Amino acid sequence: MKHDIIRSVTCIPMRLPFHHWTDPPLFAGRPRTTLDSALVRLETQDGVVAWGESYCVEPRALLAIFETLIAPLAKDKPASDPMLLPSMQRTLHNLGRSGPVVHALAGLDIALWDWRAKRAGVPLHELLGGKRRDRVRAYASLLQYYDDAELLDAVSTRALQEGYAEIKLHERSAEALSAVRRAAGPRTPIMVDTNCAWLPDEAPGAIEAMREHDPFWIEEPLWPPEDGRALARLQASCGVPLAVGENASSAHALKEMIDEESVRYVQPSVIKLGLSAARDIARHCQGTAVVCAPQVAFFGPGYLASLHLIAAQEREVSLERLYVRLAHTPYQQTVPIQDGWAQVPDAPGLGADPEPELVAGRFGSFSS
Ligand SMILES: [Mg+2]
């Protein structure tokens, strides 16, 4: 059984130049001109190459983590061993239960799923229980426009004209939501992600102001995001579905919220927590009032993994798609979004590999 022995695990930081029809938004205190994550490449002795994706804000850190921690533990081990990743998680737990080491393991986890499905010759969704739908609706997730009603109107109108039927905003005010509600009409679901805008005593008033514009859900309403009790109190009183999860550092925290039904949507990020954890969270939601709606602010193998996860889960939810122009759009030829829908791939594994130029570190540019 030598063929399944891991020959190499490497990471390839991916910085995708984008524009969103105005000046770059701020991210982590800096203007943001690229959308960043990292490809994870796994190869076994038999030549099978599989792909994962890790959250990555600092490429030098992630490269070092793969080189010094991940690769030495994974190399020469059998990729088919179901205990490989759990044992690595335990071996590395002293280095932190969230952050870049965990994100690196998440990328390896996705690559191992791709590898298993490729080796079995089946699409990933089959290993997740089988697809319950052939296509998944995508929603246009706008970046931040800082309450600029004119821009919000223009960009959401553009998304609707391209066939998207649902929109998410990264805004914090009722005025911003009102502008998009006017542009999109009364029946378009509009989600609002505040990225942890409010302290617990500020949130009720801010949400009340938004209610007349009918938000579909309000995402990450509270600072700090891990205050589960405050979230549960807010959900019980605010009258709008709440969604959280992208800041969760473990599946455990989200499972507790599901058990207590303290929010309506949980949003695991597969490039932070891994696909195994996200699948467990989706299963944990079954029979509860909580719906798993993965956070998908990325475009690589983690995006495809999320598409398979959504296709296989019981409750139908839409797939987050950041609404930007990319200089190079991963999988544009293989798994395109058309009229606001993504077909669920049926080729073995994730269904498509990243394009050779991405693997070579060429991400395109907008320079003319
Ligand atoms: Mg979000």
Residues whose N, C-alpha, C, O or C-beta is under 5 A from the ligand:
A	BS01	MG	D193 E246
